[in-house]
Amino acid sequence: MENRNQYFSYNKLWKLLIDRGMKKKDLREKSGISSASIAKLGKNENMTTDVLLKICITLRCDIIDIMEIRNEE
């Protein structure tokens, strides 16, 4: 069995923002998360559960609505 590197993708979050007519700046201001956290999300970097919870509360959604596990190609 081949061992693939996996990572979290936040593409679902960006699509959700588009669907709701929101910009990253709007999310940052409404949720109280930092610009640095938005930048890390944009690079699919590790994020604390505190930040993810703030996003879910702000967008009134579940964690699976904003992220997924993907395989590196």
N, C-alpha and C positions, 0 to 999 in steps of 0.2 A: 504494500500500500504506500502510495506516494505521500510524503509529508509536505503540505502546502502551508505557506504563511498566510495567516488570516488577520484581518484588521476590521475595525469598526468604520463604517461609512456613514456620514451624516447627510448624504444626498437627499434622503427623504425629508429632512428638516428644511433644506433649501427649497424643495418642491412645495412643501406645505406653506412656507412663507409666500412664495409666488402665488399659490392658489388663494391665499388670504389677502393678497395685495399689500404685503408687508415687506419692508426692507430689513437688512441686518441691523441697521441703526435703530429701527423701531423695536425689534426684539430686545436689543441691548438695553434700551431705555425702559421698556415695560417690565422686563424681568430683573433688572438690576445687576446683570452679569457684566463683566469687564470687556473692554475692547480686545484684550489679550485672549480671553476665552473664545470670543468670536473668531479671532485669527486661528487659534488652535483647532476649532471646529472645522474651519475652512481647509485645514491641512490634514483632516482626519486623524488628529493626534489624540492621545489619551485625555479624557476629561473626567473631572470628579463627578460623583453621583449627585453632589449638592447642586452643581451647575445644571446637570441634566434634569433634576427635579424642578428647579426654578423655571426652566424652559417648558416642561410639561404642564406645570401649573399655569403659566402665562398663556400658553396656547390651548389649555384645556384638552390635552391629548394624553395618550399613553406612550411609554418609552418606545414601543415598536413602531410608532408613527413617525419618529424622528431619526431612528438609526437602525442599522442592520449589520450583520457580519458578512464580510466579503472575502473572497480568496484572491491572493495576489496572482496575477497571470505571468 
